[in-house]
Amino acid sequence: MNVYTTDKIRNVVLLGHGGAGKTTLAEAMAYLAGITSRMGKVEDGNTLSDFDKEEQKRGISISTSTIPLEWDGHKINLLDTPGFFDFVGEVEEAISVADAAIIVVSGKAGIEVGTERAWDLCEKYKIPRMFFVSDMDIDDVSYRQVVQDLTDKYGKKMAPFNLPIRENEKFVGYVNVIQEKGFRWEGKQVVECPVPEYNEANLKLFRDTLIETVAETSEEFMDRYFNGDTFSEAEIRAAARSNVCDCSIVPIEMGSSTLCQGIYTLLDDIVKYMPSPENRKMAGINTNTNEIFEADFDFSKPKTAFVFKTMIDPFIGKYSLIKVRSGVLKPDDQMFIAGKDQDVKIGKLYILQGNKAIEVPELHAGDLGALQKLDISTGDTLSTKANPVTYAKMDISQPYTYMRYHAQNKADIDKIAQSLAKLSAEDQTLKVVNDAENRQTLLYGMGDMHLEVVQSKLKSVYKVDIDLTKPKVAFRETIRKNSDVEYKYKKQTGGHGQYGHVKMRFEPSGDPLTPYVFEQEVVGGAVPKNYFPAVEKGLTESVQRGPLAAYPVVGVKATLYDGSYHPVDSSEMAFKVAASGAFKKGFMEAGPVLLEPIVSLKVTVPDNFTGDVMGDLNKRRGRVLGMNPSLTGKQVIEAEVPMMELYGYCTQLRSMTGGSGDFEYEFVRYEQAPSDVQAKEVEARKDKVAAANAEE
């Protein structure tokens, strides 16, 4: 592939709902650009971008792939992203380096939740966008309806650039709104034809909308518009490009990806209307001077690049995907990672077409490329030592769905840990957490399908098996009453015996964050001072696994006020055991209760789902605290919910809201569990309590 300068580069991300046709569109573009000699199909598992075995097996995109195309003297870097919400981290990585977006809408399904999410992401990152209505070869698809729905939802900035021509229930051509001309497909050729009568009304309507938008770009154009002047095609195109780049108009185009119709026009319009990186601002921080470094994709400034994605394949090795943000990168360049104070020699430069690496002689500012087998991570900034720069990391969604995992074969534990580390390096939304308190390892992801895919990848790629099960909840134990107990530990064996005798009071300490508070009020040396630490040690060990259900103990105040000792048989060990026995007895006599973790939950949903969500939260023993409007026009329901009730919530929320609901939570405190929950938990943990007692 040729080397392209910044002004000839277009970085375009494909967004949209799962199944809208993003991968098929990418395949059609690659075919027209001459990368493939025949179009692959998602259902056949032979597309350029869905090269992963999991993607082929499931028939969906799971990770973002890059497809660089050459078109009309320009380079279009296509980023094909997953549409399913479980893989939103991949979308966020891609959109952080894209300069424009094509939101693919299925003409059959119309606007879906994924369409709205794609729009919201474009708004968040302020990137120019274009809609592409696919499936136009299906006869009952109404393009006019999709345009109307988009206009109703997003306002008058919608500007259809073409209209379909149908004959005998077949999609045979299109009308170009800017040129006011009709075109038919005849084999691989496009032939001009008259505009059909049934299209004239819509053509006038769409063209008037476009001309109004063009007129608003300058006072001179506005005057000409009111004076009834016409605009030339060149003027309309120049104004349209300017408006697309500043997001004041959003073109709508249409076609059939499977028949490769309308794709030629789309590729032309990407080059004509979408911005090159040189039109976008980009700034980092010079770590030497703490001043802002304005990179702005300027090829003449010192070299910097940002690692936006990592791919690790057991067969082809590790690739770090980068976007050059200033300068021109060349093979064997000596680079520096300021955040890690680490030197890096980059070796060869590649571009990735799906999973195929193609070596290139250099990469200009704004271009996307790949580096192989380097010790760098997603989010790292490469710069020069003379001009060390760091860029802000991309905003990646936080995972809240989690499962407990364990190895089917204990011999695989180390291999599983290494494999998960590789998968986590690739996927920023996958987290592995060691929950030492509950003696479990947890896998966090964006949803149940995400975790299933990880489990499947471990089996198919890394040849290790894990089981995913319901995680244990971190309960706590405490007391609600006071108790006064005496415990004597006396053991006589040959020679020295063991003797420890304590009298202790137990009461709530009022501090739920501290396991225990120990005080002593011993008078007259009934228990010598040198045994006080042993008594406390007995408490320290006892609170780790409480006598009620073997959970950690919190909020207990223990007071040693009397006891006795034997000048020969008493020992630190004896007093430790006595204190431990006194704790168990005193704890169980002081109204023991289980505390469950409570989280503060925020659920963001459209207005029409608030009733369903609140009803569901009540079933989960949640307390709804209030509701506030969000910046995106949705409602944020705030509630406090027991953590154990959130298991499976991600799936339930998506089911209730058609995928439009989001949630986040954080731990706030522990609260006494209801008696039925406590009884069930105590019964389930009998064996743990017995095991803890047996150890002593």
Secondary structure, DSSP 4 states (H G I P E B T S, - for coil): -----GGGEEEEEEEESTTSSHHHHHHHHHHHTTS-SS---TTTT--SS--SHHHHHHTS--S-EEEEEEETTEEEEEEE---SGGGHHHHHHHHTT-SEEEEEEETTT-S-HHHHHHHHHHHHHT--EEEEEE-TTSTT--HHHHHHHHHHHH-TTEEE-EEEEEETTEEEEEEETTTTEEEEEETTEEEEEPPPHHHHHHHHHHHHHHHHHHHTT-HHHHHHHHTT----HHHHHHHHHHHHHTTS-EEEEE-BTTTTBSHHHHHHHHHHHSPPGGGS--EEEETTTTEEEE-TT-TTSPPEEEEEEEEEETTTEEEEEEEEEESEE-TT-EEEETTTTEEEE--SEEEEETTEEEEES-EETT-EEEEES-S--TT-EEB-SSS-EEPPPP--PPP-EEEEEEESSGGGHHHHHHHHHHHHHH-TT-EEEEEGGGTEEEEEESSHHHHHHHHHHHHHTS---EEEEPPPP--EEEESS-EEEEEEEEE--SSS-EEEEEEEEEEE-S-TTSSEEEEE---TTSS-GGGHHHHHHHHHHHTTS-TTTSPPB-SEEEEEEEEE--TTTB-HHHHHHHHHHHHHHHHHHS-EEEEEEEEEEEEEE-GGGHHHHHHHHHHTT-EEEEEEE-TTS-EEEEEEEEGGGGTTHHHHHHHHHTT--EEEEEEEEEEEPPHHHHHHHHHHTHHHHHHHHHH-
